[in-house]
Amino acid sequence: MSNNRKKTILKVIILGDSGVGKTSLMQQFINGKFSQQYKATIGADFLPKDLTIDDKQVTMQIWDTAGQERFQSLGVAFYRGSDCCVLVYDVTNTKSFENVQSWRDEFLIQANIKDPDNFPFVVIGNKIDVEENKRLISSKKAQALCANLGNLPYFETSAKEAVNVEQAFDVVARNALQQEESLEFSDDYTDAVNIHVDGDNYGSCGC
């Protein structure tokens, strides 16, 4: 087998409040399993999954992070190098929905994203298997938030019943691959750009 064809590794990070189902979504997607027992994630953990996207072999590393604030200081180390970020909330928990934008903003700062406007995020509203009267966040409200944050892709899922989980992570994987390829392209051409610094403009922010 040729060594010059390196396998693409896509780093995907899942963020959201504690208890929204981040671990359950990851386990359902990777292992096809759901556990009724809730166990808080300590720090961060990741699981790999090999995928084929448009004839390309990729390994998606899905990083599951703790939602508790006492672990958020670990963010920098875990967020760096991400190719896509999944923002999860619970459709029965208003606070978790209200915190989606905070998680996004925190990620952009901690991960030191160079081009925040074009970095891929996917929003997931989880636990749609609950009774309708327990649901507090409507699809319309969630779609409005996603539109406001830059037309982010939005999925409603049930990790418990495996509803829309595959579809959501398919979009995550494709967006992550696109991001990874655009970074590789820009890295290849870094040396050819900005060779000369114009003295008159040096130090101006161009704002």
Secondary structure, DSSP 8 states (H G I E B T S, - for coil): --SSS--EEEEEEEEE-TTSSHHHHHHHHHHS---SS-----SEEEEEEEEEETTEEEEEEEEEE--SGGGGGGHHHHHTT-SEEEEEEETT-HHHHHTHHHHHHHHHHHTT-S-GGGS-EEEEEE-TTS-GGG--S-HHHHHHHHHHTTS--EEE-BTTTTBSHHHHHHHHHHHHHHHHHHHHHHHHTGGGSS-S--TTTTT----
